[in-house]
Structure formats: structure tokens, C-alpha cells
């Protein structure tokens, strides 16, 4: 069983809409959760970190964590064509990070 | 941007040859990681280091070795490259392990013919 599961997509949303990306994880001791954005041919770049249950907002991005359900999500408000990328969920139960395979997002102008 | 430099950025080599990839950081971070990224598999951890001369295996360590003789350098060696090791390799660094996010280098695209 994979540690981190994400829908591979592709997910398409119109410009200005809310994009919702979801991630589930299997290790209950995980304490740290991260969302990365990866443009094609580039390296992953950190968007959000979240450590506690609830919502964390940063600009147009909101991360949501529910440890009881082992679920973490990323909402992107007012989606822009520049948000088109693959979004990776990462979970850390210890010194290692486990990454999902990513969800491909396309924002249609 | 985190000061992480990977070299080489691209390499083509033949099956059976040894290959060494280098990751150099200027952030003085304790933790360094090597990942490979393949379609359908995402990022998979090969090896990581939690200090000078302190390393541990990751999920896909077979066929790879690492060394860290200085805080700033983490080397990944393929002793005898195979075509299955064709991939994009990323180095990442972190200051405090699991409680701090990792920051990635630009990657090395390795092709083994």
C-alpha cells in the first residue's frame, strides 16, 4: 500500500475558479505535511507546510489537514493559468518524506 | 532560493559504467536527500544523510551508494549503471528533518544506454 495517494488527474478548471487537490496518507504517526508545485521539467518548489488540524491560508492557497481522517487538501482560489502544474503532496512521519505521484492541474484561460 | 547546486545537469552514459552525481549546498543544512523521479512513481527516496558520515537507506537504495565527507557535499554513486537507473535525480536539503520542508536542487537528467 502506497504511503501517500493522490488523484493523478488531469484536473482542469477555468480561470478564476477554485481548484481543489486532495491527498490521503497511510501512516498515522505523520506529523508534517507539505504541498509542492512542479512545473514541467523543473524541480518541486514548496507552496505550503501544515502541521496542525484545520486550515492554513497563504494568499490564494489554503491547506486543510484532518489527521483523524488522514487527509490533507490544497485549495487554490482565483486560479490563474500560471497555476498550471503538477502538485505533489508530501508527508513526513520521521526523517523521511513520502511523496504522492502528483495531481496535474490545468487552468483554462 | 535555497543554495543547492547539482552537477552534472545532464549526463548520458553506457550500461556498466560508474556514475557519480554531486549535490552541493551553501545553507549549512544538516539533512540532505537523493531522490529519483520517474513517470507513474513520483519522487522516491534513494538515500539520505543526517550529518557528516551519517547516512541511511531510502525506499529504492539498491544499486546506489552515497557519501558525505563535508556538510556541504552529498555524492550519489551508481557503481555499475543499468538502464533501469535512467531517471531524473533530485537532491534536497532540510534544516531540521521532518519538521522542516525540503528544498530541491534543479535536478540531474541521467540517461543510461
Interface residues (C-beta under 8 A of the other chain):
Chain A: X31 X32 X34 X42 X43 X44 X45 X46 X49 X51 X88 X90 X92 X93 X94 X95 X96 X97 X98 X99 X100 X101 X102
Chain B: X31 X33 X35 X40 X41 X42 X43 X44 X45 X48 X50 X56 X58 X90 X97 X98 X99 X101 X102 X103 X104 X105 X106 X107
